[in-house]
Amino acid sequence: MNPRELEHHLQDLFDGRLEGESFEHLQKVLRDDPAARAAYREHLHLQHALEFRTNGVDLLNVVPMDLVVERRQRRSMRNAGLAAAAVVAIGVLVMALVAARTPQPTLTFNTAPGTDISISHALTGEDALEGLVLEPGSRLKVLNGTVELEFASGVRGIVRGPADLTLQREDLLELTNGTVWFEVPKKAVGFKVNTPDLVLTDLGTEFGIISEANFLDEVHVFDGKVEVRSRHGLKKKELLKAGQARYAGPAGRWKETPVRRDHFLDELPTKEIEPAVVSTEDSSGSQLAYADDASASDLFHGLTPVTTGWYLNNGAHPKELTDGIHGAGSNQVPGDPVQGAWTTVGATAEYHLGKGAKGLGYDLTSIQSIASWNGAGFGNQAWTVEVKPVGGDYRILHTVNYHPLSSQPLDGGGATKVVLTDKSGVLASGIESIKFTASHVAGSVGNSFVWRELDVFGGPTKRTP
Amino acid sequence: MDGVDDVLQETNLVLWEKRRTFEPGSNFRAWACAIARFRVMGHRRKLARLGLQMFDDDLAEQLATECEAEPEELTDRMRALEHCLGRLPQKERALIDFRYFSDSQLEEYAAQCGRPVNSLRVSLFRIRAALKKCITNELTLSRNRP
């Protein structure tokens, strides 16, 4: 076969027009003649280059198999002899292109030492994701510890557990609960976070979200702006700027709350952070189970708090939190049917201890809280305690969510007792003020509860904390 | 190269599905080619069942091996092709574009431009031969550049 004949045969081959004896003849020549195979190589690469130039990038986009099958059925496959070429064409294409376009996961994450997580993905079987990556549909539960999120878009987040989040889209995170700090670069403006209470759209900023069961979700903006919309009631929108923090009330109205930068981490801890506060919780089906535990000798005894948002009808009053008396059962005392404090969601009680004997404030060693009523749910308790050091700002010490009575009948009654202590023996040192904020409890009317007693134990701080 | 396109698509699909099994740092080319070869062999068996002519296994393997190219060569070839295409007369460039950018048959193009199909085939033959020669020259120049 002379060079011109070889050229014709090869071109016909690549055009799918070489059949019968001509095909067999070319095959024999290729088998025997290295020069013919070199010519074949040149044709293959020209064909490859022309095809690649035409289809290059699109070839990487995987088409559904049914479409492939359909195309195959439509097309005549005259190019049986070209199967060998596929090895080369595929090999070089894959090598040159796919390797350069290895997709970056939508979200990668790292965990701090001691972090306990579970992950579930939308993709299963052979397609299941491996490693510390999330794709749309993936759910990450942080049982405890801290996780750093890194989105392909450049968004960074630090999640403090316990937390539960689902990546809905590359720019939308569903946060069921957890405390998360976010930093959003300009290129990722429009990043969204949904929580049970709110929808947040970032406008290029640094912000934090606190979402906890039975508490109203909070947004804290540290830099730039975010737009938030409440998901309940009025569903009002609010544009928050740096230095502002809000939570949406049950009716959907936005309410101010102090910005708490210290409540959020912006870096992954390098060592395990063990929760120091120990919460000991007890419950009983009897509303007077802890009647004898109320203390008349603690730091709070006799203090009158600064209060907001409490129910004051039926004899209920927050001053009863610190009177050292549990109080009788419901409707047992004529004219004073509620011998306790009756919360609303968001009700606060702020106690000023003062600076103590040495002017250094107080060491707090334990906090005891008792709730009870004859109706189920009202004996549950949910609250946050914040402490303020002498001359300092409030910080959250602990949050209690204790709802063991929720499944009892409405007239079942019951009581709960929660005691907070610290592994070190001191919950907080150098404290001059303490603030309690009530939250939602399950199983009651209006998510309120009857708070019988609040005792704080400790003494004056002796040395500078 | 109808069948090749389909195999390529299928291989891309498999590579995507199995991307997590690739160990970073190992030989991606070898990994991808192993998958591609498996797909091609499957495709060849289907063609054989359809009774279509194809190169025998030994020759196919030999051609596949001898036609392998390093990424640098492919890049150089692409660059050379672009240069050579730019030197084609407008009519010839239009014919190449139709042949490789369109899914339509050459007969359609013949009807559009008022030329017989065989004439177009002859032109394609000549253009491709010219492109091949041009690319070879470009590659030679490129390799011998000081």
Chai-1 contact restraints between the chains, C-beta under 6 A:
chainA,res_idxA,chainB,res_idxB,connection_type,confidence,min_distance_angstrom,max_distance_angstrom,comment,restraint_id
A,Q11,B,F125,contact,1.0,0.0,6.0,A-B,restraint_1
A,F23,B,Q53,contact,1.0,0.0,6.0,A-B,restraint_2
A,Q27,B,F55,contact,1.0,0.0,6.0,A-B,restraint_3
A,R31,B,L59,contact,1.0,0.0,6.0,A-B,restraint_4
A,R37,B,E66,contact,1.0,0.0,6.0,A-B,restraint_5
A,R41,B,C67,contact,1.0,0.0,6.0,A-B,restraint_6
A,E42,B,K132,contact,1.0,0.0,6.0,A-B,restraint_7
A,L44,B,C67,contact,1.0,0.0,6.0,A-B,restraint_8
A,H45,B,R77,contact,1.0,0.0,6.0,A-B,restraint_9
A,L46,B,K132,contact,1.0,0.0,6.0,A-B,restraint_10
A,A49,B,R77,contact,1.0,0.0,6.0,A-B,restraint_11
A,A49,B,M78,contact,1.0,0.0,6.0,A-B,restraint_12
A,A49,B,L81,contact,1.0,0.0,6.0,A-B,restraint_13
A,L50,B,Y100,contact,1.0,0.0,6.0,A-B,restraint_14
A,T54,B,Y100,contact,1.0,0.0,6.0,A-B,restraint_15
A,T54,B,F101,contact,1.0,0.0,6.0,A-B,restraint_16
A,V62,B,N12,contact,1.0,0.0,6.0,A-B,restraint_17
A,V62,B,L13,contact,1.0,0.0,6.0,A-B,restraint_18
A,V62,B,W16,contact,1.0,0.0,6.0,A-B,restraint_19
A,V63,B,Q9,contact,1.0,0.0,6.0,A-B,restraint_20
A,V68,B,D6,contact,1.0,0.0,6.0,A-B,restraint_21
A,V68,B,Q9,contact,1.0,0.0,6.0,A-B,restraint_22
A,R72,B,D6,contact,1.0,0.0,6.0,A-B,restraint_23
A,R75,B,D2,contact,1.0,0.0,6.0,A-B,restraint_24
A,M77,B,D2,contact,1.0,0.0,6.0,A-B,restraint_25
A,M77,B,G3,contact,1.0,0.0,6.0,A-B,restraint_26
A,N79,B,M1,contact,1.0,0.0,6.0,A-B,restraint_27
A,N79,B,D2,contact,1.0,0.0,6.0,A-B,restraint_28
A,N79,B,G3,contact,1.0,0.0,6.0,A-B,restraint_29
A,A80,B,L47,contact,1.0,0.0,6.0,A-B,restraint_30
A,A80,B,L52,contact,1.0,0.0,6.0,A-B,restraint_31
A,A80,B,Q53,contact,1.0,0.0,6.0,A-B,restraint_32
A,A80,B,M54,contact,1.0,0.0,6.0,A-B,restraint_33
A,G81,B,Q53,contact,1.0,0.0,6.0,A-B,restraint_34
A,G81,B,M54,contact,1.0,0.0,6.0,A-B,restraint_35
A,G81,B,F55,contact,1.0,0.0,6.0,A-B,restraint_36
A,L82,B,M1,contact,1.0,0.0,6.0,A-B,restraint_37
A,L82,B,V4,contact,1.0,0.0,6.0,A-B,restraint_38
A,A83,B,V40,contact,1.0,0.0,6.0,A-B,restraint_39
A,A83,B,H43,contact,1.0,0.0,6.0,A-B,restraint_40
A,A83,B,R44,contact,1.0,0.0,6.0,A-B,restraint_41
A,A83,B,M54,contact,1.0,0.0,6.0,A-B,restraint_42
A,A84,B,F55,contact,1.0,0.0,6.0,A-B,restraint_43
A,A84,B,A60,contact,1.0,0.0,6.0,A-B,restraint_44
A,A84,B,L63,contact,1.0,0.0,6.0,A-B,restraint_45
A,A84,B,A64,contact,1.0,0.0,6.0,A-B,restraint_46
A,A86,B,V4,contact,1.0,0.0,6.0,A-B,restraint_47
A,A86,B,V7,contact,1.0,0.0,6.0,A-B,restraint_48
A,A86,B,V40,contact,1.0,0.0,6.0,A-B,restraint_49
A,V87,B,R37,contact,1.0,0.0,6.0,A-B,restraint_50
A,V87,B,V40,contact,1.0,0.0,6.0,A-B,restraint_51
A,V87,B,A64,contact,1.0,0.0,6.0,A-B,restraint_52
A,V88,B,A64,contact,1.0,0.0,6.0,A-B,restraint_53
A,V88,B,C67,contact,1.0,0.0,6.0,A-B,restraint_54
A,A89,B,V4,contact,1.0,0.0,6.0,A-B,restraint_55
A,I90,B,L8,contact,1.0,0.0,6.0,A-B,restraint_56
A,I90,B,T11,contact,1.0,0.0,6.0,A-B,restraint_57
A,I90,B,A36,contact,1.0,0.0,6.0,A-B,restraint_58
A,G91,B,C33,contact,1.0,0.0,6.0,A-B,restraint_59
A,G91,B,A36,contact,1.0,0.0,6.0,A-B,restraint_60
A,V92,B,A69,contact,1.0,0.0,6.0,A-B,restraint_61
A,V92,B,L74,contact,1.0,0.0,6.0,A-B,restraint_62
A,V94,B,A32,contact,1.0,0.0,6.0,A-B,restraint_63
A,M95,B,R29,contact,1.0,0.0,6.0,A-B,restraint_64
A,A96,B,P71,contact,1.0,0.0,6.0,A-B,restraint_65
A,A96,B,L74,contact,1.0,0.0,6.0,A-B,restraint_66
A,V98,B,L15,contact,1.0,0.0,6.0,A-B,restraint_67
A,A99,B,F28,contact,1.0,0.0,6.0,A-B,restraint_68
A,E126,B,E17,contact,1.0,0.0,6.0,A-B,restraint_69
A,E130,B,R20,contact,1.0,0.0,6.0,A-B,restraint_70
